[in-house]
Amino acid sequence: MKIQELIVQFMINKSQPPKHANFLLDYARNEYVSGKICLQDYRQLLLELSRRGATHP
């Protein structure tokens, strides 16, 4: 899954664009835990989101 696909899915499910990369990070984590994103895609998303300023709490 690419970051653009994650953003589109976020917008569909949340009915708004993500305000910060941290929102996408939380969303990606929830999708991974629920089994909707495979580990390889999750790791790629984490790398890209960290480049965009996302941080773990």
N, C-alpha and C positions, 0 to 999 in steps of 0.2 A: 504494500500500500504506500502510496506517495502522500506527501504532506497536503497536496491539493485535494486529494480524495478525502483525507481526514477532515479538512476544512469544510468541504461540501457536506459530509455526513454530520459534522457538528452543527452546521447551519440548518440542516433538515430536522435534526432532533431537538435543537434548542430554539429554533425560529429566530436566531440572531447570529451575527458574525462573532467570532471570538474577539474579546477585547485585548487579550494578551496571550503570549505563547504558553503561559501557565495554565490557562483554561484548556488549551489543546492538550497539554501534558496530562492534566487530570482526566480529560475525556479519553485519551489514548490508553491510559492506565485502566480505566473502567472497561473499555472495550477489550483489552487484553485479558483482564481477569474474567470477564464473561465469556471468553473463548471466541470472540468475533475477529480478533487480530492474532496472527501467529507470532511466535517469538521472534523470528527473523524480521518481520515487518515492524514489530514493536521496538526492537533495538534500533532499526534504521530511523524510525520516527523520533526516538529519544535523542539520537545524535543530532538530527536536523533541528529539533526543538531547542536543544541546548545551544546550538549555534544561533538561534533566534532569541536567546535570552531567557529561556525557561529554566527555572530552578526547582529543585525538590525542596519541599518544606522541611 
